[in-house]
Amino acid sequence: MSNKLAYLGGPKVRSKPFAPWPPFDAGEERQLIKALRSRNWGGYPSPNKLASSFARKFAAAHNAKYGVCAANGSVTLELALKAAGIKAGDEVITTPYTWVATAAAPVMVNAVPVFADIDPDTYCIDPLKVEQAISSRTRAIICVHLGSTISDLSSLKKISRKHGLILVEDCAHAHGAKWMNRGVGSHGDFGSFSFQSSKLMTSGEGGIVITNKKDYEMRLQSLVNCGRKDPGYDRFRGEIFGYNYRITELQAAVLLAQLSKLNGFTKKREKNALYLTGELSKIDGITPLKRDKRITRSAHYQYVFKYDPRGFKGLHRDDFIAAMAAEGIELDGDFYEPVFKSPLFNVTADEWPMIRERYGEAIKNSPALPECPVSNKAAYHEACWLHYPALMGTRKDLDDVVAAIVKIQDNIDDILPRKRDGKPHLRKSGGLRAGLSKRR
């Protein structure tokens, strides 16, 4: 086969699609038909039968006592903050390198998001930056377990205890992952998971909050169910102004079947990711994210590696990704950008006045924002995100990923003369637009 780059008219390394997503089988069909025939489809009474069964099983699978299902993985973050008693004007520290929903959750409960930069080895929130960001108004921390990595929960728990802060784990990427042999989501006060279409477990939409405190569980149930205090969650003090954030029985039916496969799929992705890490580590300019020894099981929502242009004679990351797309391997570079730079994070003081004291009239472009150089470098120059279906197939699939990188590196001189003005000029891959979505 010719070694000419596909971008320049040569043959692709790969023309076959990766494993289809989401996977399903007769298990989902049986659960859906059973729910359909029951004529009990909705979320009320809350929690309904299948939703209650799923929540109990999912929580147990992550070493938590309680689980409360909700409409999606964005509102689950809001619910956690509301159940924790976060009030207007309270500050919530979180990472800038995440999907918009993480930082939007404090805004939605009239609190104020405060950003702490990420660790360059893991892309998760840096505990040292968290501690530096704590003020007299800080009430909570939201960490994000990102891609294939897990935040430093040991340090974050220590910081939370020291300062009397609520710790919320955003586990939208981390179904089935474990830190020191304990499921993610059960280390902090709350664990928030998403079941949106692109997630490792999905019912199209949906989410869950897990917790180990009964009072929190009761408040979550009430918040999801319009503020009602029904039997089973009527023993907390006070009244709640709630929402209708219930999940349907049809969604819960699919999730029960998905949960039964989670352990096997997690093991398969982890095995394939370990192999891929070993192969990529041999390539100059490519560095897999560091795996902390305290991670005893990774979930691998996406496989993320760092790109160093010095290994490719200065070729920009976006050009590299476009060349990979031409070879049949879809990657994303701007999978996430710093939240406060996103056009979707249009948070203004005329709607959310609690932000005014810290940020002025808008969070975006506010001079009060931190620099966050590590997040900027990851977003615009360094991070490469490989979609998880690549980890659901065979070793040959992974060898194709490696072969495409090596092919580009071996023929880098064929690309470089075509660059103009030092700017990326190859067509971007649009990996997510090819079938996956970041949304929660």
N, C-alpha and C positions, 0 to 999 in steps of 0.2 A: 504494500500500500504506500502511496505517496505520502511524504512527510510535509507536504506543502500545507500551510495553514488554511483552514476552512474559510477564514475571513478573506483570504486572497484567492479563493476558488478551489482549494484542495478538498479532499474528502473529509467528512466529519469523523471524529473519533467515535461518536455515538449518534445513532439515528433512532434507536429504540427508546420509548418512554420508560421512565422509572415506574415503580409499583403504583397502582391507582390508589387514590385517597378520596374519601375515607374507606377503609376496608369494612366489609360486613359479610354476614353469612346468614344461614337459616335461623340463628339465634335471635338476631334483630327482627326478622320476619315473624317468628313465633311470638315474641313479646309484643310487637305492634298489633298483630291480629288479635291477641288476647285482650289487649287494652281497647281496641276498636270495638270488639264484640261486647265488651262490658258496658258500653255506652257511658262510661264514667271517664270523660276525657280531660276535664278541666283541672284547675289548681285548687278549687274549693270543694269540700272543706279543706282547710289548710293546716298541716300538710296532708295531702291526699295519700291514698294507700301505697301506690307505687313510688311516689316521691319520698314518702317516709321510709320505705324499705331501702330504696337506693341510698338515701342520705345516711342511714345507719351503717350500711355495708361500706360505703365509700369512706366514711369517717374512720371506721375500724381498720380499713386497709392502710390508712395513713396514721394510725396510732392515736387518734383523737376520740374523745367520748361522744361528741355530738356533731351533727351536720345539718345544715339548713339550706335547702335548694332555693334558687331564685332565678329570675328571668335571664340574666346573663352575667358575664364575668366583669363587667364594669360596675353594675349596681352592687355586686357583692362587696366591692371595696368600700363603697359608700355606706352600705349596711354595717360593715365592721366598725367604721368610724362612729357612726350614729349609736350603735350598741355600746361602744366604749365610752360614750358620753362626751365626745369631742364637740366643742361649742364654737359659736361664731367668734372669729378672731384668734382662735388657737392656731399654733403653728405645727405643721406636719412635715417632717424631713423625709425626702425621698430622692431617688436617682433621676437625673435628667435623661439617661439612656434607657428608654422604655417606650412603650406605647402610651399615647396621650391619656388613656383612662386612668393610669396610675396617679398622675399629677392632677387630673381633673377631679378625682374623688374628694380631696380636701376642699376644692373650690365648691363642689356641689353641696357640701354641708356647711358652707360659709366659713370654712377655715382657710388657712393660708399655706400654700405649698412652699417649702424651702428646699433648695437643691444642693445636694452634696455629690461631688464628682465620684467617678468609678475607679476601681482598682485596674491598673493596666494589664494585669495578668489574667483576670477573670471577667472583666467588664461588668461586674456586680458592684454595688455601692461600697465605697471605701469606708470602713468603720472609723478611721482617723478623721476623715472629712465630716462624718456624721457628728462626732464629738465636738469638732470645731464649730459646727453650725447650731449647736444647742443654745437656746436663749431662755429667758425667764418665761416665755410664752410657749415653748415647745411642749407638746403633749403626746406626740406619737411619732413613730418611724414606720415608713412603708419600705421594705426591701423587696427587690425583684430577683427571683431565681431565673437567670437569663439563658436562653438557648439550651446549652448542655451543662451549665454551671449552676452552682448554688451559692448564695450569699454566705458570708462568714457568720453563720448563726451563733456560734459560740461567743464571738466578740460583741455582736449586736445584742444578744441577751444580757450580757454583762453590762453594757452601756444602758440598756433599758432599765435594768434593776437599779443601777447606780443613780439614775436620774428620775426614777419613778415614771417611766414612759410606757405607753402602749406600743407593742410591736406587732405589726401586721405583715404577714408574708404574702406577697403577690406570687402565686404559684401557677399562673396561667400557662407557663411553659413546662411545668414540672410534675405532672401527674405520675405518681408511682416512684418518685425520687426519694432518696433517703440520705440524711445527714447523721452520721454516727449511729447507724442502724435504726433510726427513727424517722418516720415519714415526714416529709416537708409539710408545712402547714400546721403541725402540732407543736412546734417549738415556741412560737410566739403566742400572743393572746388570740390571734385569729389567723386562719389560712384561707385565702381566696383563690378559687379555681374557675376557669372558663371552660365551657363546652361548645364554643363557637366552631364554625365549620372547619377551621384549619387546625384545631387543637388535637392533642394526642388521644383524647376521648371526646367524642362529639355527638350532639343530638341536633346539630344545625345551629342552635343557640342554647343558652342555659348557663347556669353557674351554681356554685355551692360555696358556703362558708363553713369551715370546721373550727371547733373550739373545744377546750377542756373544762370550761366553766358553765355550770348550769344557768346562772343568772344571765350570762351573755346569750346562751342558746335561747332562753325564753324571750329576751328582748329582740333577737333576730327573728324569731317566729312571728312575733307581734308586728315588727316593722314590715315584714314581707306581706302580712295579711291585713293591711289597712289599719293597723294599730289595735286590732282586736286582742282581747285577753281571754282566749279560749282555754278550756281544760287542757292541762299539760304545759301551758305557758302563761299562767295567770297569777303566779306567785311573786313576781317582781314588784318593787315599789313604784308608785306613780303611774301616770298615763303617758302614752306615746302617740305622737302624730305620725302615722305610718304611710305606707305606699301599697299599691297593688303590684307586687313584684313576684307573684307566684309563678312556679313552673307548671307545665301541663303534664298530665299522665302519659300522653303520647311521647313526650320528650323523655320522661323518666323510664318508660318502657325500653327505649333505645339505649339509654345509659346503663340499665341493668345488664343488657347483653354486652355492651362495650366494656364494662367493668370486668366481666368474666375473662376477657382477653388481655387485659392490661398487663398482667404479670408476664405473660409469654412474649408479648410485643416489646415490653421494656427490656427483657433479657436479650432479645434478638437485636434491638437497636444498640444496646450497650456492647454486645460482642462485635458488631460491625464497626461501631465507632472506635473501639480500641484498635482494631485492625487498621482503620483509616488513619488514626493518629500515628501509628507506627510508620506507615508509608509516607505520610506528609512530612513527618519530622526529618526525613532524609533529604528533603528538597530545600535548597538554599532560598531564603526569602519567604518561606512559608512556615508559620509557627502556630500549632494548635493552641487554643486557650489552655491555661494551666488547670489541671485537675487537682483540687485540694485532697489530701489524703483522708480527710474526714468525710468526704463524699463516699458513702458505701453503696450507693446505687444512683446512676444518672438516668434521667428520663430521655434526653436528646430530642427536644422539640425541634431545634435546628442544630446543625453542626457548624460551629463558628471557628474560623481560623484567621490569623493575622497575616496580612500581606505587606511585605517590605519591598518597595520598588528597587532597592539596591540589589536585590537578587535577580532583577529583570531589567538591568541597565537603565533604571529610572522610569520605566513605563508606569503611568499612573494606574492606581487601583481600578478606576472605572474603565479604562481601556482594557485592562486584564480581564475584567468581568465580561466585557463585550466580546473579547476574543474567545473566552470560555463558552459563551452562548453560541457563537458560531460553530464551535466544536460539538454542540449538543448537550452542554452541561449548564443548566441554569443556576446562577448564583445571584445573590443580592448584596449590594454594598450599602445602599441607603435604606436598608430594612428598617432601621431606626435612625432618626436624627435627634439632637437634643430637643426635648419636648418644648422648651420655651422658644424654639425657632420654628416650630411647626405651624403652618397656616391653620391647622385645626385647633390650635390652642389659643383661641381668640378670647382671652379672658380680660375683660375691661371693668374698670371700677364703677361705671354707671350701672352695670348689672350686678357686680359682686364687690360692693363697697369695702369689704373687709381687707381687700388687697391693697387699698390705697396708701395706707401708712407705710408699708414696706416698698411697694413697687410703683407708686404713682397711679397714673390713669390706665395703665395696661401692664401686664406682666411681660409680654413679648417686647423685646428691645429696651426693657427698663435698665437704667444704669445700675440698679441695685442687684442685678443678676450676677452670680459668680462666673468666673471665666470658664471653668470646667474644661480644661485643655485635653484631658484624656478622652472625654466623651466626644469632643470635636474631632480629635484625631481618628477615633474609631469610626465615627459616622461618615466622615468625608474622605478618609485616606487609607484606612487600615483594615477594617472588618470585612470579612467575606462570609456570607451566610449560605450554607448549603441546605436545601430543604429536606426535611426528614424522610420523605418517601425513598430517598436514595439509600437510607439505612434499613429499609424494609425489604430489600431484595437480596441479591446474591453478592458474593465477593467480586464477581465480574463487574457488577455495577460500580463498585468502589474503585476497582482497577481502572475503569474508564475515566473516573474523576482524576485519578493520579496521572494517567497517561495524557490527558488533555493539558494538565498543568506543565508536565515535562515537555510536551510537544511545543507549547508556547515559549517556554524558556529556551529550548534548543534552537528555536527559529526566531528569537527575539529581534535579531538584526533585520528581519524582513518587515517588521512592524515599525521600528523606530524611524527609518527615513521618511515614512509617510505622515509623521506627526508634524503639525503646523503650530507655530507660536507657543510650543510647550503646553498646549491645551489638549484635554481628552477629545478625541474626534470619532471614535468608533461608536456605533449605535449601542445604546445601553440595552441590557438583556431584558428588562421588564419581567423578571422572574416571577414576582407575585402576580403580575397581570396574566401570567400563563396558567393560573389556576388556583393559587393560594392567596389568602387574605390575612392581613395582620389584625384586623379588627376584632374587638371583643363583643 
